[in-house]
């Protein structure tokens, strides 16, 4: 995952935690729930970026393996 994406996802989670705490402190259930939702959204995006990167890595490895076999380099 790119550093920029990771920072955005972490920032979204931090913003959500802050909203949740403020909502809890002020008995604002709506704000508290909004904060929880932002945290969940940030974690989901982070997981998506991780899976996307892992898939790209596996695809790259498979292409290298096939290219090496095509050249006759058996590993």
N, C-alpha and C positions, 0 to 999 in steps of 0.2 A: 504494500500500500504506500502511496506517496505520503511524504511527511505532511504536506498541506492537508490532504484528506484526513489523516490521522488527527491532526491538530483541530480541524473543524469538528470532527466527531467528538473528541474529548471536550471541546468548548461547549458543544451542545449539551453534553451530559452534565458539565459543571453548571451551566445556566439552569438546567432542570433541577439540579440539587438545590441551588440557591432559591429558586421559586418554591420548591417544596418546603424548604425550611421557613421561608417568609410566610407562606400560606399557613403552615403549622403554628407559627408564632402569633399570627394575627387571626387565627380561627377562620381563615378563608379557605374553605374546602375546595372551591373551584380552582384557586391558584395552586393549591397543594396537588390536586389531580393533574393540572396542566404541567407542573414540574415533573411529576412521575412519568407522564406521557413523553415529555422531551427527553428524559433520561433513557427511556426505552427506545425511542426513535434513534438517539445517538448510538446506543449499543447495537441496534439492528444495522445501522449504516456501517459501523465499524466491522461487524461480522461479515457483511456483504462485501466490503472492500477487501477483507482478509481472504474470503473465499474466491473472489475474483482474481486476486493476485496469485493465490495458490493454483488456480486453474490455468492461469497464464504460464506459470512456471512449469506445470506438468505438460502443457502443450509444447512449450519450448523444448523440454527434455525429449519428448516423443519425436519432434521434428529432427532434433540432433541425432537421435538413435537411428531413425530411418535414413537420414542423409549418410551417416557412417556406414550403414549396411549397404546402401547403394554404391558407395565407393569401394566396398569390399573390406572395410575395417570391421571385423567382428569383435565385439567386446563381451 
